[in-house]
Amino acid sequence: MAAQRTPTARRGGPSCGRPHDPAPGLRRRALAATLAAALPGALVATASTLALLAAAAPALAQDAPVVPRVERILVEGAQRVDDSTIQAYMTVQVGEPATAAQINESLRRLLDTGLFQDVVISPMADGLLVQVREAPYINLVTFEGNDELEDDVLMGSVTSASRAAFSRATADRDAQTLLDLYRRAGRYGATVEPVIIERENNRVDLVFEIDEGEPTGIRSIDFVGNREFSDRRLRGAIQTRENGLLAWIFSTGTYDPDRLEYDKELLRRYYLDYGYADFEVLSATAELAADREDFLITFTVSEGEQYTFGDLGLDIQIPGVDPESFTEIFPMEPGEIYSISDVDQAIENLIFQLGQQGYAFVDVRPRADTDAENRVIGVTLEVAEGPRVYVERIDIEGNTRTLDRVIRREFNMAEGDAYNAQEVQQARARLRELGFFETVEVRPERGTADDRAVIKTTVEERLTGSISFGVGLSSADGPIGDLTVSERNFLGRGQFLSASLSISGNTQQVRLVFEEPRLLDRNLTGGFDIGWLRDDRTDYSSYKETRLQFLPYLEFPVGEDQRLQTRLRLSQDEIRDVLRFASPAIQADEGDEFYMGVGATWTLDQRDDPVEPAGGYIIELSEDVTAMGSSTVFSRTVARAKAYQGFFDDEVVASIEAEAGALFSAGDGLRVTDRFFLGGDSFRGFGRAGIGPRDDSTTSFVRIDPATGRPRKPIRRFSYTRDDALGGNYYAVLRSDVSFPIGLPEEFGVYGGVFADVGTLFGLDRTTYPDRGSRPPVTIDDSMELRASVGAALYIDSAFGPLRFNFAYPLAYEDSDDREFFRFTVGTRF
């Protein structure tokens, strides 16, 4: 039999698409009138006659028995539902009298189950007759037309399910739920229509026909009432973003009402950080544009006046605790602009110091003393000792792939330990930093006793694997292509695994990296890096290099914000394909070399953000030493420090970086591949390996007759001028950068910058080499001359990848240096 598709909205009542027969309604009205005259001799209750009964027999005593004694309850029409189940829902029991009220209540209960389309209860001489027409059962729930949201996501949002009774009301509610789901995904043009397909044996297929529509973006975000901060500044303070004129190239925002509510809180926090304690968001409206393709968002705000900090104090209500024992609690001073972030930091500092003194159970609340007339807010931190609570257990939900132990190890507490609210918050932050989860919620719940707490951890996992293919163009390396396959949560164990292939005009590289962030379930990172590199340096050094390297390492914390990495290095380096007229310094290095060594790097990271820092600093010290048995025994020392400072609400960020390195050899000297090189991205204004010792001598040669092995006659002498960078054993460089917006909307991701670099590269083990092509030996200039450059930059962060343009001008240079006035890199990922 051909299936019939019937939209539920056109089914006309609970008949699931069957033709409507008006006769039963007429018969019921006639029956109601008859019953009004005949009661209490007989009673019939149906879904459509309850109201008629109430109107036709207002004087009917609801407690008067309709059937003096129910000897049996006869059920007709039930196919899937057992008779006993139907009787269990009824208030009338066998052996008891049946009243009109009981019959009405039984009818209501049966209809409320959703198992039946129609129910009729009729009195008989010795009992009740219950006639039912079962609701169709859902055979299958499917979705059609969905691409943006997967079936499993949609299925988890609806309540209609296979083998359950079909309900039109439930299907309509499910359709609305799906619409809400699409709206949260920014697709306000989506439509969802529930459609039923009738099958045999009173079964139906429920199909949700979906038109996802196009993403509904944000055309404009405007602010009304803001005097102190521009619209652009406030747009940067919220999460919602505008579509740009170049939205097809740059990342854009979509409308989300939940995000809009969060934006109101972000605006409040933003103003509170600048002292506007009376700030209010009067309204936040989102209107669809006339073409219904985008939203127009308007925030109406009241800024109020700016406040400063008044008196700062502690009110500690814990016996035996001296307030004078706490130092550097407040990061602010009286008279400074009021900031809610400073208050939060003071609370964190106080809780931390109380914890160090053994008071893990404390309640710290800020009390604000506001002087509106003088616009001053005094802050007192009130401290009371809280009840002692212990961890009963840690429950974890939502991790379908990540192992429980990967989550548990981020908690520095276990069952039976004292509950520490600060540690719970830090554990939540650590879980978020893993990058494995879309959302992380950690909240305490009451355990089996008042002094027991259950830490309920709920996570929503995100995709952690990626396959990326990149293509691009570099002014230094020409066309660039790379393929990377990575998994940040390998097998759900929290491990990192990456395999990559990179090819450019001068370089080919293959790498395999594995990292276990919690080796032996301790705060110890272990991993290895295997790589193969082929680098064509003939453009600036007349040789090619091939390197195979294996580098296992361990990394662990050695203090607050400090880490130490130790490593072993095994590598095979080959200098090959040396050009005929290359520098004799390079010709002497041709061949294979084996290296085995150990190294360590100490890092102190005080940056406020590891990705886009606007404050703080980072310091790195590295030392690598090759061991006995290596072809060359030497040590390599590198020190680097970089500091950041933001201005104008971090819209302008300045940084200064100092870096230096030194090589010390214990053998016959270092090869060219062991030395340091500067230029390109490491020293702007100069090409790759553009500064430092360089062989720019001129050599001469004659043509040889291969038959005789003697010079061809007539003998002619030819000359060749070299241009080979040799690197240096010592270097120092100072880099300064300032990045700033250039007036375009922030969502474009376009910034300008200026920079200045100054430094030097020098130091060779020897400066004189015999040259077979000329009588005098070759002498290399190894002077420690400073180089300097200044320039401007354009930075673009697009959806296709980073675009970087450097315009540089060398101020101090040597004639032999390779100067570079423009450098760009354009990349894309898909």
N, C-alpha and C positions, 0 to 999 in steps of 0.2 A: 504494500500500500504506500502510495507516495506521501512523503512527509509534508505537513502543512505548517508554514511559518506564520505565527500570529503574534504581533506586538502586544504585550500585556496591557498597555494603555488603551487598547481598543477591544478588550475582551468582554467589556460590559458586565461587570460583577464577577462573582466568584465561580463562574461556570467554565473558566479556562478556555474561552473561545467557542463554546458550544452555543447553538442558536438559543435565544431567549424566548421562553414560553410564558405569556402573561396569564395563562389559565390557572397555574398553581396559586398565584397571588389572589385571584378572584375567589378561588375555592377556600383559601385561608381566611379571607374576610368573612365569607359566609359561615365558615366553621366557627369563627370567633363569635359571630352573632348568635349562632345556635348554642354555643357553650355558655354564653352569657345567660341564656334562658334555662339551659339544662343543668348548669352547675348546682350542686357539687356532684352530679351523677357522672360526669366525664370531663376530661381535660386533655387537650393536645397542646404541646409547646413546641414551637419551631423558632428558627433564627429570625423570621420576619413577622412573627405574631406576638412576640412578647409585649411590644408597645401597644398593639391592638387589644390584647387581653387586659392590660392595665386600664385602657380607656373604656372598654366594653363592660367591664365588671368592677367598677371602683369600689363597690360595697363588698366585694369578695373577701372573706376572711382568709388571709394568707396562711394562717396556722390551722385552718380546718382541713381534716384529712380528705384527700381526693380518692385515695384507695385505702380502705381501713387497714388492710394488711397485705403487704406485698409478698406473695408466695414465690414469684419468679420474675426475672428481668430477661426479656427476650431481645436479642440483638439481631438486626437484619442489615445486610449491605456491607458488612465489614469483610475485607479481603486480606489486608496485611496486618491490621491491628487486631489483637486477640480480644475476645469478649471480656475476659477478666480485666484487661487493661481499661476498657471502656467503663466497666462497672466500678473500677477503682477510682475513676475521676468523679463519679456521681456521689451525691450526698445521701441518696436513698439507698437503704440496705434491705436485703431480703429478711423477712420476718418482722419488719417495722412498717408503720403506716407511712404514706407518702402525701405530703402537703404540696400546695401550689408553689410555695416559696422554695421548697426543696427541689421541685422539678425545674423551676426557673434557674436556680443556682447550678443544678447539674447540667442544664443546657449551656449556661455561660461557661462553665469549666471545660466542657467538651469542645466548644468552639475556640476557646482560648488556647487549646493545645496546638492549633494550626494543622492538625491531622485531618480535618474534615472540611468539606465545602458546605455541607448542609447537614442538619441534625433535626429529627422530629421525634419527640417523646409523646407517646399516646398511652392513656390508661386502659387497662384491660380489667376483666372481672376479677382476675387473681394476680394482677401484677402490672408491669409496664412494658410497653413495646418501644424499643429504641431503634429508629431507622436512621442510618448514616449513609452519607455519600462521601467517600474518602477523597481527600485532596490528592492530585497526582504526585507521584514521587519523581524527584530529579534523577534522571539517568546519568547526565553528564553536564558539567559546567565548563564552558570554554570561552575564549576571548578572540575576537577577530579585529584586525586593523591596528594592533598595538606594535610599535617598533621601539619607541622611547623607553617604555617600561616593560620589563619581562613578565612572562606569565606567572612565575612564582611570586613576584612582588604583588601582582594584582590578586592572585588567589589568596594570599595571606591577608588581604584587606577586606574580603567579602565574607559574609556569614552563610550565604547559600552554598550548599555542598551536595555532592553526590550521595544518593540513598537517603536524602532527607526530604520531607514533605515540601512541595513547592508552595510558596506564598508570594502573591503579587506585591504585597506591601514590603516584604523582605527584599525582593528583587529590586524594587524602586529605591529602597534605602541603600542597597549595595551600589546601584548606579550613581547615587549621589555621593557615596563614599569614594568611588573611583574618580568622579569629577573633582572632588576635593584633592585627591591625590595628584591629579594632573595640574591642578592650579598651584599646588605647592611646588611642582616642578616647573612652574612658569608658563604653562600652556592653558591660558584662559579661553582659547577658542575651541577647546576640546568638547566633544559631545559623546555621550554614552547612552545607548538605548538597549534595554533588556528585551530579548526576543525569545519566545518559546517555540520549540519544534515538537509537535505531538508525536508520540510513539505508541506502540501497542501496549496493552495491559496497563493502561492508565499511567504511563510514564511520559516524561517530557525531557527534552534537552534544553538547557538554559544557556543562551548565547548572548554575551555582551558585545554588541557591535559598537566599535570605538572609532571615532575620527579624532586623532590626536591634535590636529591643527598645527599651527606654527607657534614657536615660542613667543610669548608676549613679553616684550622687553620694556625698558624704562626710557622714554623719550626725553624726559627732563625731570630734574630734581631742583625745586625752588624753595627758598626760605623767605618767610615774612617776619619782620620784627627784629632781625639781627642787625645790630649796629657795630659791635666790637669785632666780629669775625665775618669774613667774606663768605659768600656762598661756596666758593671753591674750597676754603678751609673746612667748612662744615661738611661738604660732600666727602672729604677725605676722612672725616671722623666716623662715618657710618659704613655699614656693610653694603647697602644697596648701591648699585652703580648705574650710571647712565649708559645708554647706547651711544656710540660715537659715530661721527660721520664716516669713519673707516671701520665700522663694526664688522665688516667682512674679513678684515685682517686682524683686528685686535679683539681681545677678550671683552665680552659684554655682560651686562647683568640682566636678570629676569625678575619679574615681580613676584614677591612672596609676602603675604600679609603677616605671617609670623616674623619674618625678618624685619618688617616695618615696625612691629612692636619692639623688637630688640633694638632697632635704630633709635627709638625714642629714649631708651635707657642709655645707649651709647652717647647721645647728645647731652643727656643730663650729666653723665660722668665727665664728659669733655668740659662742660662749663664749670662743673665743680672743681676740676683740676686747675682752673684759672680764677677761682675765687668767687664765682657767681653762685652763691648759696641759695638765692631765691629764684633761680632759673626754673622755668616751666615750659613744657611742650603743650601749648594750648590745643593743638589739633595736628593730626597727620592724615591727610586725605590722598586717596589714589583715584583718579578719574581716567576712564578709558578715552583715548583720543577719538576724534570724530570718525576716523577710518577703522577704529577698533583693533588696531595692530599693536599699539603701545599704550603704556600708562603715563600719566602726568602726575607727579607726586609733589605735594606742597606741605611743608612743615611750617606751622605758625608758632612762633616762640615768643616768650617774654624773658628777656635776659636779666633784668634786675640790676642791682648794684654789685660792685666788686668788693669782697671782704679780704681782710688780712688776718693773720694769726694773732691771737692775744696770748694770755698766759697759758703755759703748758705745764701739766702736772700729773701726778700719779695718786690714786686713792686706793691703796692696797689694804684689803680687809682680811688678810690672812695673818693670823697670829705668828709672830716670830720673824716675819719678813720685813727687812729694812728697805724702804724705798731708795735710800742712798746707795744701796748695793748695786743698783742698775745703772749702767752707763750707756751713753749713745743710743738711747731709746728713740728719741725724736730726731728725724732727719731734717727738721725745719726749725726755724728760730722765730720768736715773736717779731711781728712787723713784716714778715714775708707774706707773699700772696697765698691765701688759703688754697689748699689742694687736698682733695679727698684721697688721692693716692698716697700722700705723705702720712695721712692719718692711718690708712691701711698698713703702710710699711711700719709705722710705730707700733701698731698692734702685733704684727708679726715679730718684730724685734723683741717686744716684751714677752710674748708667749715662748719664744725661743730661749730667752735668758731664764725665764721661770722653769722651763723644762730642764735646763742645765743645773738648776738648783734642786731638782727632784720634784717639782710641782707640775705633773703632767695633766692634772685635772683642775683646770682653772677656767673661769668665765670672765672674759675681758670685754667690757663694753665702753665705747667712747661717750662721754657726756659733753655736749656742746653748750657753751654759755655765750649766747649771741647778744651783741650790743648793736642793734640795728641803727641807732642814731650815729654811732661812730664807725659803723661797718667793721666791727671786730668780732672774731669768734675765738673764744678760749676753749681749749680742749683738755679734758681731764679723763684719763683712762682709769676706769673703775675695775678693780680686780677682786673677785671673790673665788673662794675655793669651791670647786664643783664636787659632786659625788664621785666616788671611785667606781669606775666601770671597767669590766674586763671583757676581752673578746671571746665570745662563745664559739663562733666559727665565721669563716669567710665564704659566702655563697657567690657563685659566678654564674651568670646567665648570658645567653646570646652568642657565645663563642662556638660557632658551628665548625670552625676549622682550627683555630688557635688552641693549643693544648692548655689545660687549666694551669699547669705549672709555670707556663710562660707568663701568665697573668699574676699568679700568686707570688712569684719571685720579686715583683715590683713592690710588694708590701714588706716593710721592715718590721713586721709584727706577725705573730702566729696565734693560733688558738691558745687561750690561757694568758696571753700577755695583757698588760694594762692598755686600755683604750687611749689613744692619743689622737685628738682631732687634727692637729697639725700634720702628723704623719699620714693620716688618711688623705688630706688634701694634697700632700706631696706625692703620695702613691698615685692619685688620680692624674696629677700633672705628668708623672713619669709614664703612665699608660698612654696618655695622649701623645707624648713625645715619641712613642714607638712608631707611630704612623700606621698602625695596623687597623685602627678603628675609626669609623665615622663619628661616633659619639661614645663617650665614656661617662657613666653615672655611678658614683660611689656614695652610698648613704648608709648611715647606721640605723638599725631597727632594734626594737626591744627584743631581748632574748627570752629565755624561759624564766628569768628572774629579773628584778629591778636593777641588779648590779651586773647584768649580762647584756652584751650587745652583739647583734649579728651584722656584720658588714656586708651589705648586699651590693654586689658589683654587676652592673648591667652594661654590656658593650654591644655595639652594632658594627660588624666587621665590614671592611672595605676591600676592594681588590688591591692586592699587593704585588702582583706580577705584571710585568710590562714587556712588550716587544716594541722597540722604537727603531726607526730608520731615519737617518738624518742626511741631508745633502746641503751643501753650502759652497761658498766661495771665499777665499782668503787672498789678500794681496801678497802674502808671503808664501803660502803653500799651494795656491791655485785651487782647483776643484777639490772639495772635501766630501767624503761619504763615510758614514759609520752605521753599524748595525749592533744593537745591544739587546740582549735578552737578560732580564734580571728578575729576581724574586726576593722581596724583602722579608718574607715570612715563610721560608722554605719548609715545606711539610708541616706547617703550623708550629714549628719549633722556635720561631723567632730568629732564625738564622738568615744571613744574607748570602745570596749566590748570584754572580753576574758573569756573563760571557760577552765579550765585545770584539768587534772587528772594525778597524779604522783604516781608511785608505785616503791618501791625498797625493798631490803631485810629487812630493818628496819623501813621504813617510808611509809605511805600512806597519800596522801594529795589531797583535792579537793578545787579549788578556783574559785570564780566568781568576776571579776573586771569590773567596769564601771567607765568611766571618761568623763566629759564634760570640754574640755579645755577652753571654753569661756562661762562660766556661766553668764546668763543674758546679753550676748553679751558684756561682759566686760573682761578685762585681769585678769580673776579669774577662776581658775580651781577647779572643784568640782567633787567628785566621792565617791565610796565606794568599800570596799574589804571585801568579805565574804569568810571565809575559815574554813575548817574542817581538823584537823590533828590528825593522830595516829602515835606515835613515840615509837618504841621499844628500850628502853635504857638498857635492861638487860645485854648487853655486857659490860657495864662500870658503871651502877648505879643500877642494880637489880630492875627496875620497868618499867612500861609502862605509857605513857602519852596520853591522849585524850583531844583535845582542839577544841572548837567551838567559832569562833570570828567574830564580825561585827565591821568594822572600817570605818565610814564615815569621809571625810576630805575635807578641803578647802586649796587652795594654791594660792598665789598671789605674785607679785613682790614688794619688799620694797626698791629697789635701783638698780643701774646699776649692772647687773649680780648677783643680790641677790634675793632670794625668801624665803618666809616663808610659811610653811605648818602647819595648825592647824588640830587637829583630836580628835575624840571621840572614845574610845575603850570600847566595851562590850564583855566580854568573859567568858566562862565556862570551867574551867580546872579541869581535873580529874587525880589523880595519882592512878593507879590501878595495879592489878596483882603483888603486891610487893612480892618478893621472901621470903621464910620462914626465911632465915638467912641473910636478908639484914641488912644494917646498921640501928641501932635504930634511927638515924637522918632521914632516909627515911621512916621508919615505922611510925614515928610520923606525917609525912606529908600525909599519905594515905587518900584518899577521894576527894570529890568535893570542889571546891572553885569558887566563883563568883567575877568577877572584873568589875568595871566601873571606867573609868578614862579619863583624857584629856591629850593632849600632843601637842608639837610644835617642829618643826625643822627649823632652819635657815641655809641657804646654800649660800655660796659665791663661785661662779664657775668662775675662771679665766683661765681655760684650753683652749689651742688653738684648741683642737678637743675633743668632748665629748666621742668619740668612741675609737680613738687611739691617745691619747694625747702624745705630745713630748715636751711640754713646759707649763708653768703656774702652777696653783695650785687650789685646792678645799678645802674648810673648811666647816664642818658641826657641828652644836651644837644642841643636842636634849634634851628635857626634857619631861618626862611623870610622871604624878601623878595620883594615884588611889584615887577615891573620897570616902567620907564617905558612908557607906553602903556596901562597898566591904569587902570580907572576910579578906583581909589584906590591910592595908593602908601603902603605901610606895611611894617613889619618885625614879626615875631612870634618871640619867644624863650621857650622852655620848658625848664626843668630839672627832672629827676626823679631821686631816689635812693631805693632801698628795700633794707633789710637784713633778714636772716632769722637766727634763732637757735633751734635745737632743744634741748629739755630732756627728761629722762627717756627716753632712747633715741629721741628725735625724736617721741615721742607727743604732746608739747606743743610747738607751734611759735609763736614770737612774731615779729612783724614790725613795723617802723616805716618809714614812707614820708614823705618830704618832697617837695613839688612846688610850683613857682612859675612864673609866666608874666608876660610884659609885652608890650604892643603900643605901637608908636611910629608915628605918622602924619606924613607929610610933606606932606599936602594939606589938604583942607577938613574932615577928620575921618573917623572910621570909622563904618561902618554897623552896625546892630544885629547882623547876621549875622556880622560879622567879630570880634565881641568874645567874651570868655570867659564861660562860665556855670558855676555850681556848684550842686549839689543832686542828689538821687536817689542813684545809686551813687557819685558823685564826692564827695558830702558827705552822709553818712547823718544822718537826723534832720530833713532838709528835703526838700521836693518838688523835682521837676525845675525847674531855674532858680529855686530857692526862696530864694536869698539875693542880696544885692548891690543896686545901684541899681534902683529900681522907681518907676514913676509910679502913685501911688495917689491922684491928685487927683480932684476932683469937678468935672465940667463940666455946663453947663446948655444946654437947647435948647428951641425952640418948634416946633410943627407948622406946616408950610408948605402952603398951598393950591396944588396943582399948576396950577390953572386961572389963578390970578392971580399966582402967584409971591410972594404976601405971606402973612404969618402968618394963620392961621385965627383967626376971632373966635368966641367970646371968647378972647383970647390967654391961653394957659396955658404956664407955664415948667416944664419937666421937668428933672430932674437925673440924672446917671449917674456912678457912681464907678468909676474905672479900676482895673485891677490888672495892669499890664503890666511884665514883667521886661525890663530894657534891657541887662543884661550889664555887664561892666567891662573896662577896659584892663589891669588888674593883679589878680593873685590870688596867694595863698599858702595852702597847706593842709598840715597835718600829720596823718597817719593812723597809728593804732596798732591792731594786732590780735593776739589770742591765740586759737589754736584748740586744742581738746583733745578726747579721747574722752569719751563720757558713759556708758560702762559696757556698751554694746551690743557684740555680736560685731563684729569688724573688717570681716567680709565684708558687713555691712549698709551700710557706708559712711556712717554717721551720726556727725556730730561737732558739738560745741558750740563757741561762741566768745563773746568779749567784745571790744568795740571802743570807741575814743574818737577823735573828729575835732575839730580846731580849725583855724580859718582865717578868711580874709576875702576879699572881692571888691569892688573899687572902681575908680573912675577913669572919668570921662566927658569927652569933649572940650568939652562945654558942659552946663550944668545948668539953663539957663533957656530956655524955648520959648514963643512966643506961642500962645495958645489961642483959636481963633475962637469957642469956645462960652462964654467968660467974659472979663471985662474984665482981671483981673490975669493975667500970664503964669504958666505952669506952672514951678515950681521943683522939681528933683529932689534928694532927699537923697543925697549922694555921700560920706558919711562912711566912714572906714576902721575900722568897728567889728568887733571879733572875734566870731565865732560859735563855739559849742562844743556837742558832743553826746556822749552815751555810750549804750551799748546792749548787747544780747545778740543772738546769731545762732544759727541752726540750719542746718547744712549737710548735705545728703543727696545722695550720688552714687549714683543708681539706674540700673538698666538702661534706664529710660525717659528718662534725661537728668538734668541737675542741678536740684535743688530748693534754693532759698535763701529763708530767712525772716529778716528783720531787725526787731528790736524796739528802737526808738530813743527817747531822751528828750533833747530840746534843753535845754541848760543856759544858754546865752547866745544871745540872739536879739533882733532888732528887731521892733517891732509889725507892720511891713509884710512880714516874711518869711513864706513859706509853709512851715509846720512839717508834718512827716510822722512819725507815731509807728510806723507799721507798713508794711513793704514786702516783697513776696514775688514770686518768679518761679518758675513751674512750667513745665517743658518736657518734650517727649517726642520720640523719634526712632524711626522704624521703616522 
